[in-house]
């Protein structure tokens, strides 16, 4: 297996390589190769690669899928998202806002299944708009290596420019910035303030396209059917959530989950609205069946090395300049590869 991380984010893949080495996986089982688009294209075209699994943008996914089709090899794609959070009228505000703090702003908004569209009853619009603004304002921005930090910078100036462009285009079209909407003043790094947008045109880019930054829109609905229609009114279908004080009512708005054996997982005798693209909200099997036996839940879990240990080593000085480069920028971090523990040992 070859792992090729994004050019801007190689360090987590190197931590994964450390974990593979630490648990004694045989040489060559896991290989880490860093680089940019040219490296990725070379891997997709390589005759020794029999399967591609890609996580990234929809545009890149289309190119990869087309190339895999030409080569007649299987491909798995996890692409963009514009996931909705449907807040029903009986939802507890404090619990919902506490959940959205992580689900709508995790990783500085650079998460494909981020709940970036919060749909709330019109009668509670002001309550949740103000509540979300307070959540955004209370987030602690800073160095990701600081345990107190809740949101770090964006990965590059290119991404920050993209995020800023979406917000500016939205405000030009009539949307309102409730809080945020600018680069963090005086900060060193690609920081962008957590942003809440209201009065957004649901047919516009801000509501329809993946921003990939800390930007959340809040939109009202009048009936549950209206909420379902708004939730489905997007080309994406990666994730979603329903918040309610009534579990039965919330489950009635979920979509069926299709597992790896292509079987619908539904709870019996429960109504379901046609939320056709909010996939993955239903109950998932606790363990998969493979042949005549059941796999235990904990089988296959690897004892990964602690992130704190990795951070400590990176902070105290790199053992290997390429593996523990302080810069996360592809312009500053040279491309490198790590193919196996034995090969890695020879580079020491």
Protein Blocks (a to p, Z undefined) as FASTA:
>chain_A
ZZdddfklmmlmmmmmmmmmmnopaehkaccdeddfklmmmmmmpmkbcbdcddddfklm
mmmmmmmmmnopacdddddddddcdddfkbcfklmmmmmmmmmmgghhpafklcfbccdd
fklmmmmmmmmmmmmmmpccddfklmkbmbdcdfbfklmmmmmmmmmmmmmnopacfbgj
iacehiacjddcddddehiafkbmklmpcfkpabdcddddfbfklmmmmmmncfbffbcc
dddfblklmmmmpccdddfkopacddehiacdddfklghkaccdfbdcehjbdcdfkgoi
acdddfklmmmmmmnopfblklmgfblcfklmccdddfbfklmmmmZZ
